[in-house]
Amino acid sequence: MSFKSREEILLTFCTEKMTG
């Protein structure tokens, strides 16, 4: 598991929540 910046993680999390 590669480390991402907090902003990138939050962006991915929000995107998955909105699309999921």
HELIX and SHEET records of a PDB file:
HELIX    1   1 ARG A    6  THR A   19  1                                  14    
END                                                                             
